[in-house]
Amino acid sequence: MRLNPPKKNTFWISIAVAAVGVVVYLVHLFAQSIPYMQPAAFLLVVIAFVLLCLGLTLKGL
C-alpha cells in the first residue's frame, strides 16, 4: 500500500476538528443537560480521523 504524506493544511484541519471534538466532549462532561453533545463529539473525532486517512491515501488531498 502506498501512502503519501498529507498536505500541511489537511493535517492541521484534521487536528483542529479533533480538538473541537474533544472540547465538545469536555463541555458535555460539565454541562450534561445539553443532549446530543457526546455523539457530536464522537462524530467530529471520527470525521477528523477519516480526513487524515483520506489525506494519506489520496494524492493531493
DSSP file (Angstrom, degrees, kcal/mol; ACC not computed):
  #  RESIDUE AA STRUCTURE BP1 BP2  ACC     N-H-->O    O-->H-N    N-H-->O    O-->H-N    TCO  KAPPA ALPHA  PHI   PSI    X-CA   Y-CA   Z-CA
    1    1 A M              0   0    0      0, 0.0     2,-0.6     0, 0.0    56,-0.0   0.000 360.0 360.0 360.0 129.0    0.0    0.0    0.0
    2    2 A R        -     0   0    0     55,-0.1     2,-0.4     2,-0.0     0, 0.0  -0.812 360.0-169.5 -95.1 124.3    1.4    3.3   -1.0
    3    3 A L        -     0   0    0     -2,-0.6    54,-0.2     3,-0.0    53,-0.1  -0.929   5.1-159.1-114.2 137.3    0.8    6.1    1.5
    4    4 A N        -     0   0    0     52,-3.0    54,-0.1    -2,-0.4    -2,-0.0  -0.893  29.2-108.2-110.2 142.0    1.5    9.8    0.8
    5    5 A P        -     0   0    0      0, 0.0     3,-0.1     0, 0.0    51,-0.1  -0.495  42.0-116.0 -65.9 137.8    2.0   12.3    3.5
    6    6 A P        -     0   0    0      0, 0.0    50,-0.1     0, 0.0    53,-0.1  -0.287  34.4 -92.1 -70.2 160.0   -1.0   14.6    3.7
    7    7 A K     >  -     0   0    0      1,-0.1     4,-2.3    48,-0.1     5,-0.2  -0.302  36.1-112.7 -64.7 157.6   -0.7   18.3    2.9
    8    8 A K  H  > S+     0   0    0      1,-0.2     4,-2.6     2,-0.2     5,-0.2   0.886 117.5  53.2 -61.7 -38.3    0.0   20.5    5.9
    9    9 A N  H  > S+     0   0    0      2,-0.2     4,-2.4     1,-0.2    -1,-0.2   0.918 108.8  48.7 -64.5 -42.2   -3.4   22.1    5.6
   10   10 A T  H  > S+     0   0    0      2,-0.2     4,-2.2     1,-0.2    -2,-0.2   0.913 112.3  49.4 -63.1 -42.6   -5.2   18.7    5.6
   11   11 A F  H  X S+     0   0    0     -4,-2.3     4,-2.1     1,-0.2    -2,-0.2   0.941 113.9  43.9 -61.4 -48.8   -3.2   17.7    8.6
   12   12 A W  H  X S+     0   0    0     -4,-2.6     4,-2.4     1,-0.2    -1,-0.2   0.840 111.6  53.5 -70.7 -32.1   -3.9   20.8   10.6
   13   13 A I  H  X S+     0   0    0     -4,-2.4     4,-2.5    -5,-0.2    -1,-0.2   0.914 109.9  48.1 -66.4 -41.3   -7.6   20.9    9.7
   14   14 A S  H  X S+     0   0    0     -4,-2.2     4,-2.2    -5,-0.2    -2,-0.2   0.892 111.7  50.0 -66.6 -37.4   -7.9   17.3   10.9
   15   15 A I  H  X S+     0   0    0     -4,-2.1     4,-2.3     2,-0.2    -2,-0.2   0.912 111.5  49.0 -63.9 -42.1   -6.1   18.2   14.1
   16   16 A A  H  X S+     0   0    0     -4,-2.4     4,-2.2     2,-0.2    -2,-0.2   0.907 111.0  49.1 -65.5 -41.8   -8.4   21.3   14.6
   17   17 A V  H  X S+     0   0    0     -4,-2.5     4,-2.0     1,-0.2    -1,-0.2   0.907 112.4  48.4 -64.9 -41.0  -11.6   19.2   14.0
   18   18 A A  H  X S+     0   0    0     -4,-2.2     4,-2.1     2,-0.2    -2,-0.2   0.893 110.2  51.9 -65.4 -39.0  -10.4   16.6   16.5
   19   19 A A  H  X S+     0   0    0     -4,-2.3     4,-2.3     2,-0.2    -2,-0.2   0.891 108.4  50.8 -64.9 -38.9   -9.6   19.3   19.1
   20   20 A V  H  X S+     0   0    0     -4,-2.2     4,-2.6     1,-0.2    -1,-0.2   0.895 108.7  53.0 -64.2 -38.8  -13.1   20.7   18.7
   21   21 A G  H  X S+     0   0    0     -4,-2.0     4,-2.0     2,-0.2    -2,-0.2   0.899 109.4  48.1 -61.9 -40.8  -14.5   17.3   19.2
   22   22 A V  H  X S+     0   0    0     -4,-2.1     4,-2.3     2,-0.2    -2,-0.2   0.902 111.8  49.6 -66.6 -40.9  -12.5   16.9   22.4
   23   23 A V  H  X S+     0   0    0     -4,-2.3     4,-2.3     2,-0.2    -2,-0.2   0.905 109.6  51.4 -64.8 -41.1  -13.7   20.3   23.6
   24   24 A V  H  X S+     0   0    0     -4,-2.6     4,-2.0     1,-0.2    -1,-0.2   0.896 110.3  49.8 -62.9 -39.2  -17.3   19.5   22.9
   25   25 A Y  H  X S+     0   0    0     -4,-2.0     4,-1.8     2,-0.2    -2,-0.2   0.903 109.6  50.5 -66.3 -40.1  -16.9   16.3   24.9
   26   26 A L  H  X S+     0   0    0     -4,-2.3     4,-1.4     1,-0.2    -2,-0.2   0.885 109.7  50.6 -65.2 -37.6  -15.4   18.2   27.8
   27   27 A V  H  X S+     0   0    0     -4,-2.3     4,-2.8     1,-0.2    -1,-0.2   0.891 107.2  55.2 -64.4 -38.1  -18.3   20.6   27.7
   28   28 A H  H  < S+     0   0    0     -4,-2.0    -2,-0.2     1,-0.2    -1,-0.2   0.871 103.9  54.9 -61.6 -36.9  -20.6   17.6   27.7
   29   29 A L  H  < S+     0   0    0     -4,-1.8     3,-0.3     1,-0.2    -1,-0.2   0.868 117.0  35.1 -65.0 -35.6  -19.0   16.3   30.9
   30   30 A F  H  < S+     0   0    0     -4,-1.4     2,-0.5     1,-0.2    -2,-0.2   0.784 125.5  38.7 -90.7 -29.3  -19.6   19.6   32.7
   31   31 A A    ><  +     0   0    0     -4,-2.8     3,-1.2    -5,-0.2    -1,-0.2  -0.713  63.7 163.5-121.7  79.1  -23.0   20.5   31.2
   32   32 A Q  T 3   +     0   0    0     -2,-0.5    -1,-0.1    -3,-0.3    -4,-0.1   0.479  61.1  81.4 -78.9  -0.6  -24.8   17.2   30.9
   33   33 A S  T 3  S+     0   0    0     -3,-0.1    -1,-0.2     2,-0.1    -5,-0.1   0.662  73.9  84.6 -77.5 -14.7  -28.2   19.0   30.5
   34   34 A I  S X  S-     0   0    0     -3,-1.2     3,-0.7    -6,-0.1    -3,-0.1  -0.792  77.5-143.8 -90.5 114.5  -27.4   19.6   26.7
   35   35 A P  T 3  S+     0   0    0      0, 0.0    -2,-0.1     0, 0.0    -1,-0.0  -0.330  72.4  24.8 -76.7 160.9  -28.4   16.4   24.8
   36   36 A Y  T 3> S+     0   0    0      1,-0.1     4,-1.0    -2,-0.0     5,-0.1   0.595  82.0 114.6  67.5  16.1  -26.6   15.0   21.8
   37   37 A M  H <> S+     0   0    0     -3,-0.7     4,-2.3     2,-0.2     5,-0.2   0.870  72.7  53.5 -81.1 -36.2  -23.2   16.6   22.6
   38   38 A Q  H  > S+     0   0    0      2,-0.2     4,-2.2     1,-0.2     5,-0.2   0.936 110.8  45.0 -66.0 -45.7  -21.5   13.3   23.2
   39   39 A P  H  > S+     0   0    0      0, 0.0     4,-2.5     0, 0.0    -1,-0.2   0.878 112.8  52.7 -64.4 -33.9  -22.4   11.8   19.8
   40   40 A A  H  X S+     0   0    0     -4,-1.0     4,-2.1     2,-0.2    -2,-0.2   0.902 109.3  48.8 -65.9 -39.8  -21.5   15.1   18.1
   41   41 A A  H  X S+     0   0    0     -4,-2.3     4,-1.9     2,-0.2    -1,-0.2   0.920 111.8  49.2 -64.7 -43.5  -18.1   15.0   19.8
   42   42 A F  H  X S+     0   0    0     -4,-2.2     4,-2.3     1,-0.2    -2,-0.2   0.917 110.7  50.3 -61.7 -44.0  -17.6   11.4   18.7
   43   43 A L  H  X S+     0   0    0     -4,-2.5     4,-2.7     1,-0.2    -1,-0.2   0.876 107.8  53.5 -64.1 -37.6  -18.6   12.2   15.1
   44   44 A L  H  X S+     0   0    0     -4,-2.1     4,-2.0     2,-0.2    -1,-0.2   0.909 110.4  46.5 -64.1 -41.2  -16.2   15.2   15.0
   45   45 A V  H  X S+     0   0    0     -4,-1.9     4,-2.1     2,-0.2    -2,-0.2   0.892 113.1  49.6 -68.2 -38.6  -13.3   12.9   16.1
   46   46 A V  H  X S+     0   0    0     -4,-2.3     4,-2.6     2,-0.2    -2,-0.2   0.906 110.0  51.0 -65.8 -41.1  -14.3   10.3   13.5
   47   47 A I  H  X S+     0   0    0     -4,-2.7     4,-2.5     1,-0.2    -2,-0.2   0.899 109.7  50.5 -62.5 -40.5  -14.5   12.9   10.8
   48   48 A A  H  X S+     0   0    0     -4,-2.0     4,-2.1     2,-0.2    -1,-0.2   0.907 111.3  48.4 -63.8 -41.3  -11.0   14.1   11.7
   49   49 A F  H  X S+     0   0    0     -4,-2.1     4,-2.4     2,-0.2    -2,-0.2   0.912 112.3  48.1 -65.6 -42.9   -9.7   10.6   11.5
   50   50 A V  H  X S+     0   0    0     -4,-2.6     4,-2.7     2,-0.2     5,-0.2   0.903 110.8  51.6 -64.7 -41.2  -11.3    9.9    8.2
   51   51 A L  H  X S+     0   0    0     -4,-2.5     4,-2.1     1,-0.2    -1,-0.2   0.907 111.1  47.7 -62.1 -41.6  -10.0   13.2    6.8
   52   52 A L  H  X S+     0   0    0     -4,-2.1     4,-1.4     2,-0.2    -2,-0.2   0.900 112.0  49.5 -66.9 -40.2   -6.5   12.3    7.9
   53   53 A C  H  X S+     0   0    0     -4,-2.4     4,-2.0     2,-0.2    -2,-0.2   0.898 110.7  50.0 -65.6 -39.9   -6.8    8.8    6.4
   54   54 A L  H  X S+     0   0    0     -4,-2.7     4,-2.7     1,-0.2    -1,-0.2   0.879 107.6  54.8 -65.0 -36.4   -8.0   10.2    3.1
   55   55 A G  H  < S+     0   0    0     -4,-2.1     6,-0.3    -5,-0.2    -1,-0.2   0.817 110.2  47.1 -64.7 -29.7   -5.1   12.6    3.2
   56   56 A L  H  < S+     0   0    0     -4,-1.4   -52,-3.0    -5,-0.1    -2,-0.2   0.855 120.1  36.0 -77.7 -35.8   -2.7    9.6    3.5
   57   57 A T  H  < S+     0   0    0     -4,-2.0     2,-0.5   -54,-0.2    -2,-0.2   0.816 108.0  64.8 -92.5 -32.1   -4.3    7.5    0.8
   58   58 A L  S >< S-     0   0    0     -4,-2.7     3,-1.1    -5,-0.2     2,-0.4  -0.799  81.4-128.4 -96.6 130.8   -5.3   10.1   -1.9
   59   59 A K  T 3  S+     0   0    0     -2,-0.5    -3,-0.1     1,-0.2    -2,-0.1  -0.597  90.1  19.6 -77.9 132.1   -2.6   12.1   -3.5
   60   60 A G  T 3         0   0    0     -2,-0.4    -1,-0.2    -5,-0.2    -5,-0.1   0.484 360.0 360.0  92.0   4.0   -3.1   15.8   -3.5
   61   61 A L    <         0   0    0     -3,-1.1    -6,-0.1    -6,-0.3    -2,-0.1   0.442 360.0 360.0-101.8 360.0   -5.5   16.0   -0.6
